[in-house]
Amino acid sequence: MLMWKCPLTLSVLAAGTLAGLAGCGGGSTVPKLAPVTGVVSIEGTPTAGVTVIFTPMGATKTTGGSGVTVDGGNFELMHRSGELGVEPGQYAVTFSRMVLADGSPLPAGKSPIEVDAKESIPPRYQDPSDPAHTATVAPEGGFFEFGIGAPKK
């Protein structure tokens, strides 16, 4: 009699485990993202190395996204999931660019702390509660151009 209980118990445990595994991952799906690209210019010059941050505002209840400009000032936003894009909605757009004391870019592989870097973007472009720039991302995404005033020297 005991021999029958063990296989039955194991079968019930195995079935429960498989049912549990089948449900795993269902809650962590990536929302529908809209592709967001653009260009950032400082004093009219497209600039590499600028971090672009889209922070949700108003009725938009998402996580936002960020990206870093490359040569030509071009950027692509990435969602926290690692996928490209952000959820459609209204965003405060802020910027950061760490540089060496002489204004030159950070050396490859060095953190801002290691090289005593400083922020070069004026504070008015860094506050998501009172943003100098906003963006409305449509379901189909969009291309955005942002201008930033003179950086600190």
Backbone torsions as a table, in degrees:
resi	resn	phi	psi	omega
1	MET	NA	-39.2	179.6
2	LEU	-65.0	-31.9	-179.9
3	MET	-65.5	-30.4	-179.6
4	TRP	-76.7	-31.1	-178.3
5	LYS	-70.0	-40.1	-178.3
6	CYS	-61.3	-53.3	179.3
7	PRO	-61.0	-36.5	179.3
8	LEU	-66.6	-43.3	178.6
9	THR	-62.3	-44.1	178.9
10	LEU	-63.6	-38.9	178.6
11	SER	-63.5	-42.5	179.0
12	VAL	-64.9	-43.9	178.0
13	LEU	-62.4	-43.7	179.7
14	ALA	-63.8	-43.1	179.5
15	ALA	-63.5	-41.5	178.6
16	GLY	-64.9	-40.4	178.6
17	THR	-64.2	-46.1	179.0
18	LEU	-62.5	-39.6	178.4
19	ALA	-64.4	-40.5	178.4
20	GLY	-65.1	-41.6	179.4
21	LEU	-67.4	-34.9	179.0
22	ALA	-62.2	-29.5	-180.0
23	GLY	-85.8	-14.0	-178.6
24	CYS	-64.6	140.8	176.6
25	GLY	87.7	-17.2	-178.8
26	GLY	-63.1	-31.4	-178.4
27	GLY	-85.8	-6.4	-175.7
28	SER	-110.8	31.2	179.8
29	THR	-72.6	148.1	178.7
30	VAL	-79.2	131.5	178.6
31	PRO	-66.7	167.5	177.6
32	LYS	-67.2	119.3	-176.5
33	LEU	-105.5	147.4	177.4
34	ALA	-107.0	132.6	179.9
35	PRO	-67.7	132.1	178.8
36	VAL	-127.6	122.6	175.8
37	THR	-130.5	171.0	177.8
38	GLY	173.9	-167.2	179.8
39	VAL	-141.7	141.5	177.9
40	VAL	-118.0	130.3	177.8
41	SER	-120.7	140.3	172.6
42	ILE	-110.4	121.5	-175.8
43	GLU	50.1	40.9	176.4
44	GLY	84.8	-3.3	-179.2
45	THR	-107.6	120.0	175.4
46	PRO	-55.7	131.2	-169.2
47	THR	-127.1	133.5	175.5
48	ALA	-84.6	157.1	173.3
49	GLY	84.0	13.1	177.9
50	VAL	-94.9	126.4	174.2
51	THR	-83.4	128.2	-179.4
52	VAL	-110.6	125.9	-176.0
53	ILE	-123.6	124.1	175.1
54	PHE	-101.7	112.7	180.0
55	THR	-108.4	126.3	-178.5
56	PRO	-57.7	143.8	176.9
57	MET	-139.4	162.0	178.6
58	GLY	63.3	-133.1	-177.0
59	ALA	-78.8	-5.7	-179.7
60	THR	-75.6	118.0	-176.7
61	LYS	-116.7	67.7	179.9
62	THR	-125.7	-173.2	178.7
63	THR	-97.2	-11.0	-178.8
64	GLY	76.0	-158.4	-178.6
65	GLY	-170.9	176.4	-179.7
66	SER	-151.5	166.3	177.0
67	GLY	-160.9	170.7	178.9
68	VAL	-127.2	134.6	-179.6
69	THR	-71.7	147.4	176.0
70	VAL	-111.7	-171.9	177.6
71	ASP	-50.7	139.3	-177.5
72	GLY	85.9	0.3	178.5
73	GLY	74.8	9.2	-176.7
74	ASN	-78.0	144.2	176.5
75	PHE	-140.8	160.2	171.3
76	GLU	-131.9	133.0	178.8
77	LEU	-82.2	147.0	177.1
78	MET	-123.4	135.6	176.3
79	HIS	-76.9	159.3	179.5
80	ARG	-59.4	-20.6	179.2
81	SER	-74.3	-11.4	-176.1
82	GLY	94.2	-5.3	177.0
83	GLU	-85.5	152.5	178.0
84	LEU	-75.6	139.6	176.1
85	GLY	108.9	176.3	175.0
86	VAL	-137.2	167.2	176.5
87	GLU	-73.1	145.6	177.7
88	PRO	-57.5	146.8	178.3
89	GLY	153.8	-170.1	-178.3
90	GLN	-100.9	132.5	-175.7
91	TYR	-132.8	143.4	165.8
92	ALA	-83.7	134.8	-178.4
93	VAL	-113.2	122.0	179.2
94	THR	-124.9	167.0	-172.0
95	PHE	-139.7	153.4	175.1
96	SER	-147.4	142.8	174.9
97	ARG	-150.9	108.3	179.3
98	MET	-87.1	135.3	-179.5
99	VAL	-137.2	166.1	173.8
100	LEU	-71.5	167.5	-178.4
101	ALA	-55.8	-31.5	179.9
102	ASP	-85.5	3.5	178.7
103	GLY	90.6	-3.3	-179.3
104	SER	-80.8	158.3	-179.2
105	PRO	-63.5	159.5	176.8
106	LEU	-65.7	143.2	175.0
107	PRO	-64.9	146.4	179.5
108	ALA	-55.9	134.1	176.5
109	GLY	81.1	2.5	-179.5
110	LYS	-106.5	139.2	176.8
111	SER	-85.7	156.6	178.7
112	PRO	-55.8	-35.5	-179.4
113	ILE	-67.1	-40.3	-178.2
114	GLU	-61.7	-31.1	-173.9
115	VAL	-113.3	14.2	178.6
116	ASP	53.0	49.3	-178.6
117	ALA	-74.1	162.1	177.8
118	LYS	-130.6	156.8	177.8
119	GLU	-74.6	132.1	-178.6
120	SER	-106.5	-8.1	-179.5
121	ILE	-88.1	131.7	178.2
122	PRO	-57.7	145.0	-176.6
123	PRO	-53.9	-31.7	-177.4
124	ARG	-63.6	-15.2	178.9
125	TYR	-100.9	8.2	-175.1
126	GLN	-116.1	-5.0	-172.5
127	ASP	-102.3	106.7	-179.4
128	PRO	-69.1	-16.7	178.7
129	SER	-80.6	-17.4	177.4
130	ASP	-144.6	67.0	-170.3
131	PRO	-72.1	143.2	172.9
132	ALA	-76.0	-25.1	179.1
133	HIS	-131.4	142.5	171.6
134	THR	-130.0	163.8	178.4
135	ALA	-146.7	139.9	172.8
136	THR	-107.8	115.7	-179.1
137	VAL	-94.0	118.5	178.5
138	ALA	-80.1	162.7	178.7
139	PRO	-55.7	-29.9	178.5
140	GLU	-86.4	-0.4	178.8
141	GLY	88.5	-161.6	180.0
142	GLY	177.4	169.3	176.2
143	PHE	-114.8	130.8	-176.3
144	PHE	-126.7	139.0	175.0
145	GLU	-113.5	129.1	-179.0
146	PHE	-124.5	135.8	175.4
147	GLY	-111.4	137.8	179.0
148	ILE	-121.5	138.0	178.5
149	GLY	-67.7	-170.0	-174.5
150	ALA	-60.6	129.3	175.5
151	PRO	-75.5	160.5	174.2
152	LYS	-65.5	143.7	177.2
153	LYS	-96.6	NA	NA
